[in-house]
Amino acid sequence: MSMSPSSVAGFNLKQKVFSAGAWSLASYFFNYAFRLGSNLLMTRLLLPETFGIMAVAMVVITGLVLFSDVGLRPNVVRNERGDDRSFLNTAWVIQIVRGFILSLGAIIIAFIIAIANKVGLVPAGSVYADPALPYVVCGLSLFPLIGGFESTKSLQAYRSLQLAKLTRMDIAAQVLSFLVTASWAITYPSIWALIAGTVAGVAVRAALSHVWLSGHSNRFQWERSAFVEIIHFGRWIFLSTILFFVASNGDRLMLGAMIHPASLGAYSIAFLIFTSVDQILSKVIVDVSFPALSELIRESRPRFQKAYYRFHFAIASFSYFAAGSLLVSGSSIIAVLYDRRYQQAGWMLELLAVALMVQPYRLATQTFLALGLEKIYFQLHATRICVLFLALPIGFYVAGLEGAVCGVVLSYFASLPQIWKHARSSGLLDLKKELLPLPALLVGIGCGELFKLAVGAFLAH
């Protein structure tokens, strides 16, 4: 008996989803292993202050990138013209021009920091007062400049869920980045090892995107209608990513002016492990769920909600398990991986783990984009940033660094009522299905306790 066209399409989509999910997770775990290995090596070669300075410099660069985001990737993924050559070439030109502007912006910010430091406008002893910070920001200005030349073939690969070659490309870039960082740090231990590795990685990715991936080769072309279409969709993305940057990095920006660089370095270590889980979820949501749900919205709307909750169950189960595990074993993890200079990162990690309970709802926010509800995406980030900039300084005033970290965690929960409201109006709120993954939290707590006992016994001997 032959299958109907809709059944064939559904089977093909499932195949693509499973394949893309496997490659996306493989990419993450391989890249994370290299990042963790590099981080462990660097903490033994470099001072904690180095990581505090690098954290602030990367926040500056990341902020510039997000502050100018017009949503090229989600635009190509969900747009009917996502495979049109003229549309893609116009997007590529926009990307290159944006890269030049970002690089210039980074250099200007570096000069502003240097001048502010010279005239005494920054708190003494803070990360911003370190004389190396402006030079580090200038070095990292190459990051957006080189990245702007990456081919739109990578965007086409995300659209079609063809992640195998993308994964190999990312791995190649990560390996070279690690080798450059490690070689430099061993021969000349300084913060420039981290900068050189970062720039080398983005350069390799940009070059390989043109020669390794399949799709339309880019050339300089400008189509006004494509530009208008990109900007029309991207206006709310632009505003949302500005708020997303501030919400995601505002903790380190504010703490950089409140605490010693060594304490910020420890917080950065805790945040790195916390975001490792968040990035697993983000890769699955952005690389797999968003393109798949966008395709269902375009071609088979009745299957959309069923597919949504299949994704939600898998994402929520993993998120709740990780939250429970880190909540009770964060200090043990830090004790095993890092020396005594970084041990205060343990309790920070345990507090941050609570915020992982909110991460499954990122699937809902990405689904709002697939449904064309970009304005809601903006409102959710606005709520989170308002709570962050109130809760963190109040928490620091009341209970010091512990209170500040609690304020960071609280900001993650701030937009939940809005998410539930809009999910319900979009047909994406089923209480029974929302509660199904909760037992994974208890399993995570149990596994965390076992790990904690094992580490305690090991350290005792």
C-alpha positions as CSV (number, residue, x, y, z in Angstrom):
1,M,0.0,0.0,0.0
2,S,1.5,3.4,-1.0
3,M,1.8,6.2,1.4
4,S,-0.1,9.5,0.9
5,P,1.9,12.6,0.0
6,S,1.3,14.0,3.5
7,S,2.6,10.8,5.1
8,V,5.7,10.8,3.0
9,A,6.3,14.5,3.8
10,G,5.9,13.7,7.5
11,F,8.2,10.8,7.4
12,N,10.9,12.8,5.6
13,L,10.6,15.6,8.1
14,K,11.0,13.1,11.0
15,Q,14.1,11.8,9.3
16,K,15.5,15.2,8.9
17,V,14.7,16.2,12.5
18,F,16.4,13.1,14.0
19,S,19.4,13.5,11.7
20,A,19.7,17.2,12.4
21,G,19.2,16.7,16.1
22,A,22.0,14.0,16.3
23,W,24.4,16.2,14.3
24,S,23.5,19.3,16.4
25,L,24.2,17.5,19.7
26,A,27.3,15.9,18.3
27,S,28.6,19.4,17.3
28,Y,27.8,20.8,20.7
29,F,29.5,18.0,22.7
30,F,32.6,18.0,20.6
31,N,32.9,21.8,20.7
32,Y,32.2,21.8,24.4
33,A,34.9,19.3,25.1
34,F,37.4,21.5,23.3
35,R,36.2,24.6,25.1
36,L,36.3,22.8,28.5
37,G,39.8,21.4,27.7
38,S,41.0,24.8,26.6
39,N,39.5,26.5,29.7
40,L,41.0,23.9,32.1
41,L,44.4,24.4,30.4
42,M,44.2,28.2,30.5
43,T,43.2,28.3,34.2
44,R,46.5,26.6,34.9
45,L,48.6,28.9,32.6
46,L,46.8,32.2,33.1
47,L,45.7,34.2,36.2
48,P,42.0,34.4,37.2
49,E,42.1,38.2,36.3
50,T,42.6,37.2,32.7
51,F,39.2,35.6,32.5
52,G,37.5,38.5,34.1
53,I,39.0,40.9,31.5
54,M,38.2,38.5,28.6
55,A,34.6,38.1,29.9
56,V,34.0,41.8,29.8
57,A,35.7,42.3,26.4
58,M,33.6,39.4,24.9
59,V,30.4,41.0,26.4
60,V,31.3,44.2,24.5
61,I,31.8,42.4,21.2
62,T,28.8,40.2,21.7
63,G,26.7,43.2,22.6
64,L,27.7,45.0,19.4
65,V,26.8,41.9,17.3
66,L,23.4,41.6,19.0
67,F,22.7,45.3,19.0
68,S,22.9,45.2,15.2
69,D,21.1,41.9,14.6
70,V,18.3,42.1,11.9
71,G,17.4,38.5,12.1
72,L,19.1,37.2,8.9
73,R,19.1,33.6,10.1
74,P,15.4,33.3,11.2
75,N,14.4,35.3,8.2
76,V,16.0,32.8,5.8
77,V,14.7,29.8,7.7
78,R,11.0,30.9,7.8
79,N,10.8,33.0,4.6
80,E,9.3,31.7,1.4
81,R,12.2,33.3,-0.5
82,G,14.8,31.6,1.8
83,D,16.4,29.7,-1.1
84,D,16.2,32.6,-3.6
85,R,19.6,33.7,-5.0
86,S,18.8,37.5,-5.1
87,F,17.4,37.4,-1.5
88,L,20.5,35.5,-0.2
89,N,23.0,37.8,-2.0
90,T,21.3,40.9,-0.6
91,A,21.4,39.3,2.9
92,W,25.2,38.6,2.4
93,V,25.9,42.3,1.5
94,I,23.9,43.4,4.6
95,Q,26.0,41.0,6.7
96,I,29.3,42.3,5.3
97,V,28.5,46.0,5.8
98,R,27.3,45.2,9.3
99,G,30.6,43.5,10.0
100,F,32.6,46.6,9.1
101,I,30.4,48.8,11.2
102,L,30.7,46.5,14.2
103,S,34.5,46.4,14.0
104,L,34.7,50.2,13.9
105,G,32.3,50.4,16.8
106,A,34.4,48.0,18.9
107,I,37.5,50.2,18.3
108,I,35.6,53.3,19.3
109,I,34.4,51.7,22.5
110,A,37.9,50.7,23.3
111,F,39.0,54.3,23.0
112,I,36.1,55.4,25.2
113,I,37.1,52.9,27.9
114,A,40.7,54.0,27.7
115,I,39.8,57.7,28.0
116,A,37.3,57.1,30.9
117,N,40.0,55.1,32.7
118,K,42.5,57.9,32.2
119,V,40.3,60.6,33.6
120,G,39.2,58.5,36.6
121,L,35.6,57.8,35.5
122,V,35.7,54.1,36.2
123,P,35.8,52.5,39.7
124,A,39.3,51.8,40.9
125,G,40.2,48.1,41.1
126,S,37.3,47.0,38.8
127,V,37.7,45.2,35.5
128,Y,37.1,48.4,33.6
129,A,40.1,50.0,35.3
130,D,42.5,47.4,33.9
131,P,44.8,49.0,31.3
132,A,44.7,45.9,29.1
133,L,40.9,46.0,28.5
134,P,40.9,48.5,25.6
135,Y,43.6,46.6,23.8
136,V,41.7,43.3,24.2
137,V,38.5,44.9,22.8
138,C,40.5,46.2,19.8
139,G,41.9,42.7,19.2
140,L,38.5,41.1,19.3
141,S,37.2,43.7,16.8
142,L,38.4,41.4,14.1
143,F,35.8,38.9,15.1
144,P,32.7,40.6,13.5
145,L,34.8,41.9,10.6
146,I,35.9,38.5,9.5
147,G,32.6,36.8,10.4
148,G,30.7,39.2,8.1
149,F,32.1,37.4,5.1
150,E,30.7,34.0,6.0
151,S,28.6,32.5,3.2
152,T,24.8,32.4,3.3
153,K,25.2,28.7,2.5
154,S,25.2,28.2,6.2
155,L,21.8,29.8,6.5
156,Q,20.5,27.6,3.7
157,A,21.8,24.5,5.6
158,Y,19.9,25.6,8.7
159,R,16.8,26.1,6.7
160,S,16.9,22.6,5.2
161,L,18.1,20.9,8.5
162,Q,21.3,19.8,6.7
163,L,23.6,20.0,9.7
164,A,26.2,17.3,8.9
165,K,28.5,19.6,6.9
166,L,27.9,22.5,9.3
167,T,28.9,20.3,12.2
168,R,32.1,19.2,10.5
169,M,32.9,22.9,9.7
170,D,32.3,24.0,13.3
171,I,34.5,21.1,14.5
172,A,37.3,22.1,12.2
173,A,37.1,25.7,13.3
174,Q,37.0,24.8,17.0
175,V,40.0,22.4,16.7
176,L,42.1,25.1,15.0
177,S,41.0,27.7,17.6
178,F,42.0,25.3,20.4
179,L,45.4,24.6,18.9
180,V,46.2,28.3,18.4
181,T,45.1,29.2,21.9
182,A,47.0,26.3,23.5
183,S,50.2,26.9,21.5
184,W,50.2,30.6,22.2
185,A,49.5,30.2,25.9
186,I,52.3,27.6,26.4
187,T,54.9,29.6,24.6
188,Y,53.8,33.1,25.7
189,P,51.1,32.9,28.5
190,S,48.9,36.0,28.2
191,I,45.4,37.1,27.4
192,W,46.4,37.3,23.7
193,A,46.3,33.5,23.5
194,L,42.6,33.7,24.0
195,I,42.2,36.5,21.5
196,A,44.2,34.7,18.8
197,G,42.3,31.5,19.2
198,T,38.9,33.3,19.0
199,V,39.9,35.2,15.8
200,A,41.4,32.1,14.2
201,G,38.2,30.1,14.8
202,V,35.9,32.6,13.1
203,A,38.3,33.0,10.2
204,V,38.4,29.3,9.5
205,R,34.6,29.0,9.7
206,A,34.1,31.9,7.3
207,A,36.5,30.4,4.7
208,L,35.1,26.9,4.9
209,S,31.5,28.2,4.6
210,H,32.3,29.1,1.0
211,V,34.1,26.0,-0.1
212,W,32.6,23.2,2.1
213,L,28.8,23.8,2.0
214,S,26.4,23.4,-0.8
215,G,24.0,26.1,-1.9
216,H,24.1,29.4,-3.9
217,S,27.5,30.9,-4.1
218,N,27.5,34.6,-3.0
219,R,28.2,37.6,-5.1
220,F,27.7,41.3,-4.5
221,Q,24.1,42.0,-5.4
222,W,21.5,44.4,-4.1
223,E,17.7,43.9,-4.5
224,R,15.7,46.6,-2.9
225,S,12.6,44.5,-2.4
226,A,14.7,41.8,-0.6
227,F,16.2,44.5,1.6
228,V,12.8,45.9,2.5
229,E,11.5,42.4,3.3
230,I,14.6,41.6,5.5
231,I,14.4,44.9,7.4
232,H,10.6,44.6,7.9
233,F,10.9,41.2,9.6
234,G,14.1,42.2,11.3
235,R,12.9,45.4,13.1
236,W,11.5,43.5,16.1
237,I,14.4,41.1,16.0
238,F,16.8,44.0,16.1
239,L,15.1,45.5,19.2
240,S,14.7,42.0,20.8
241,T,18.3,41.1,20.4
242,I,19.4,44.4,22.0
243,L,17.4,43.5,25.0
244,F,18.5,39.8,24.8
245,F,22.1,40.9,25.0
246,V,21.5,43.2,28.0
247,A,19.5,40.5,29.7
248,S,22.0,37.8,29.0
249,N,25.2,39.8,29.7
250,G,24.0,42.6,32.0
251,D,24.9,40.5,35.1
252,R,28.6,40.6,34.1
253,L,28.5,44.2,33.0
254,M,27.1,45.3,36.4
255,L,29.1,42.9,38.5
256,G,32.3,44.1,36.7
257,A,31.7,47.5,38.4
258,M,30.9,46.0,41.8
259,I,33.4,43.2,42.5
260,H,37.1,42.4,42.1
261,P,38.2,40.9,38.7
262,A,39.1,37.6,40.5
263,S,35.5,37.2,41.8
264,L,34.2,38.0,38.4
265,G,36.5,35.4,37.0
266,A,35.0,32.8,39.3
267,Y,31.5,33.9,38.4
268,S,32.5,33.5,34.7
269,I,33.6,29.9,35.4
270,A,30.2,29.1,37.1
271,F,28.3,30.9,34.3
272,L,30.3,28.9,31.7
273,I,29.2,25.6,33.1
274,F,25.6,26.9,33.6
275,T,25.4,28.0,30.0
276,S,26.9,24.8,28.7
277,V,23.5,23.2,29.5
278,D,21.6,26.2,28.1
279,Q,23.6,26.0,24.9
280,I,22.6,22.4,24.4
281,L,19.0,23.3,24.6
282,S,19.5,26.4,22.5
283,K,21.2,24.4,19.7
284,V,18.3,21.9,19.6
285,I,15.7,24.7,19.7
286,V,17.3,27.0,17.1
287,D,19.0,24.4,14.9
288,V,16.3,21.8,14.8
289,S,13.0,22.7,16.4
290,F,12.6,26.2,14.9
291,P,13.2,25.1,11.3
292,A,11.0,22.0,11.7
293,L,8.1,23.9,13.3
294,S,8.5,26.7,10.6
295,E,8.2,24.1,7.9
296,L,5.1,22.6,9.5
297,I,3.5,26.1,9.8
298,R,4.1,26.6,6.1
299,E,3.0,23.2,4.9
300,S,1.0,21.2,7.5
301,R,-0.5,23.4,10.3
302,P,-2.7,20.6,11.8
303,R,0.5,18.6,12.8
304,F,2.1,21.7,14.4
305,Q,0.9,21.4,18.0
306,K,1.6,17.7,18.3
307,A,5.1,18.2,17.0
308,Y,5.6,21.2,19.4
309,Y,4.9,19.1,22.5
310,R,7.1,16.3,21.3
311,F,10.0,18.8,21.2
312,H,8.9,20.3,24.6
313,F,8.9,17.0,26.4
314,A,12.5,16.1,25.3
315,I,13.8,19.6,26.0
316,A,12.1,20.0,29.4
317,S,13.1,16.5,30.6
318,F,16.8,17.3,29.9
319,S,16.6,20.8,31.4
320,Y,14.9,19.6,34.6
321,F,17.3,16.8,35.0
322,A,20.3,19.1,34.6
323,A,18.8,21.7,37.0
324,G,18.4,19.1,39.7
325,S,21.9,17.6,39.2
326,L,23.7,21.0,39.3
327,L,21.6,22.3,42.2
328,V,23.1,19.7,44.6
329,S,26.5,19.0,43.0
330,G,27.8,22.3,41.7
331,S,30.4,22.7,44.4
332,S,31.6,19.2,43.8
333,I,32.0,19.8,40.1
334,I,34.1,22.9,40.7
335,A,36.2,21.1,43.2
336,V,37.0,18.3,40.7
337,L,37.7,20.6,37.7
338,Y,39.4,23.7,39.2
339,D,42.0,24.6,41.8
340,R,41.2,26.3,45.1
341,R,41.3,29.8,43.6
342,Y,38.0,29.1,41.8
343,Q,36.1,27.3,44.6
344,Q,33.6,30.1,45.2
345,A,32.3,29.3,41.7
346,G,30.7,26.2,43.3
347,W,27.9,27.9,45.2
348,M,27.3,30.3,42.3
349,L,26.8,27.4,40.0
350,E,24.3,25.8,42.4
351,L,22.2,29.0,42.5
352,L,22.3,29.5,38.7
353,A,21.1,25.9,38.2
354,V,17.6,27.0,39.4
355,A,17.3,29.1,36.2
356,L,17.5,26.0,34.0
357,M,13.9,25.3,35.0
358,V,12.8,28.1,32.7
359,Q,14.8,27.1,29.7
360,P,12.1,24.8,28.1
361,Y,10.0,27.9,27.5
362,R,12.6,29.2,25.1
363,L,10.9,26.8,22.7
364,A,7.7,28.8,23.0
365,T,9.5,32.1,22.4
366,Q,11.1,30.7,19.2
367,T,7.7,29.3,18.1
368,F,6.3,32.8,18.4
369,L,8.9,33.9,15.8
370,A,7.8,31.0,13.5
371,L,4.2,32.2,13.9
372,G,5.2,35.7,12.9
373,L,4.7,37.2,16.4
374,E,8.0,39.1,16.6
375,K,6.6,41.8,18.8
376,I,5.8,39.3,21.6
377,Y,9.5,38.2,21.4
378,F,10.5,41.8,22.1
379,Q,8.1,42.2,25.0
380,L,9.4,39.0,26.8
381,H,13.0,40.3,26.7
382,A,11.9,43.8,27.9
383,T,10.3,42.2,31.0
384,R,13.4,40.1,31.9
385,I,15.8,43.1,31.6
386,C,13.7,45.3,33.8
387,V,13.7,42.7,36.6
388,L,17.4,42.0,36.1
389,F,18.4,45.7,36.5
390,L,16.3,45.9,39.6
391,A,16.9,42.6,41.3
392,L,20.7,42.3,40.8
393,P,21.7,45.7,42.5
394,I,19.1,45.3,45.2
395,G,20.3,41.8,45.9
396,F,23.9,43.0,46.0
397,Y,23.0,45.8,48.4
398,V,21.0,43.4,50.7
399,A,23.2,40.2,50.6
400,G,26.4,41.0,48.7
401,L,27.4,38.7,45.8
402,E,25.0,35.9,46.9
403,G,22.1,38.3,46.7
404,A,23.3,39.5,43.3
405,V,23.3,36.0,41.9
406,C,19.8,35.4,43.3
407,G,18.7,38.5,41.4
408,V,20.1,37.0,38.2
409,V,18.2,33.8,38.7
410,L,15.0,35.8,39.5
411,S,15.2,37.6,36.1
412,Y,15.0,34.3,34.2
413,F,11.5,33.7,35.8
414,A,10.2,37.2,35.1
415,S,8.6,36.6,31.7
416,L,6.9,33.3,32.5
417,P,3.4,34.8,33.0
418,Q,3.6,36.5,29.6
419,I,4.9,33.3,27.9
420,W,2.0,31.3,29.4
421,K,-0.5,33.9,28.3
422,H,0.7,34.1,24.7
423,A,1.2,30.3,24.5
424,R,-2.4,29.8,25.5
425,S,-3.7,32.2,22.9
426,S,-1.6,30.4,20.2
427,G,-2.9,27.0,21.2
428,L,0.5,26.0,22.8
429,L,-0.5,25.5,26.5
430,D,-1.6,22.1,27.7
431,L,-1.1,21.8,31.5
432,K,-0.9,18.0,31.5
433,K,1.8,18.0,28.9
434,E,3.6,20.8,30.7
435,L,3.8,18.7,33.9
436,L,4.8,15.4,32.3
437,P,8.6,16.1,32.3
438,L,8.8,17.2,36.0
439,P,9.9,13.8,37.4
440,A,13.2,14.4,35.6
441,L,14.0,17.0,38.3
442,L,13.8,14.4,41.1
443,V,16.0,12.0,39.1
444,G,18.5,14.8,38.5
445,I,18.6,15.6,42.2
446,G,19.2,12.0,43.0
447,C,22.1,11.7,40.5
448,G,23.6,14.9,41.8
449,E,23.6,13.6,45.3
450,L,25.3,10.4,44.2
451,F,27.9,12.4,42.4
452,K,28.4,14.6,45.4
453,L,29.0,11.5,47.7
454,A,31.4,10.0,45.2
455,V,33.5,13.2,45.0
456,G,33.5,13.5,48.8
457,A,34.8,10.0,49.2
458,F,37.4,10.5,46.5
459,L,38.7,13.8,48.0
460,A,38.7,12.2,51.5
461,H,41.3,9.6,50.3
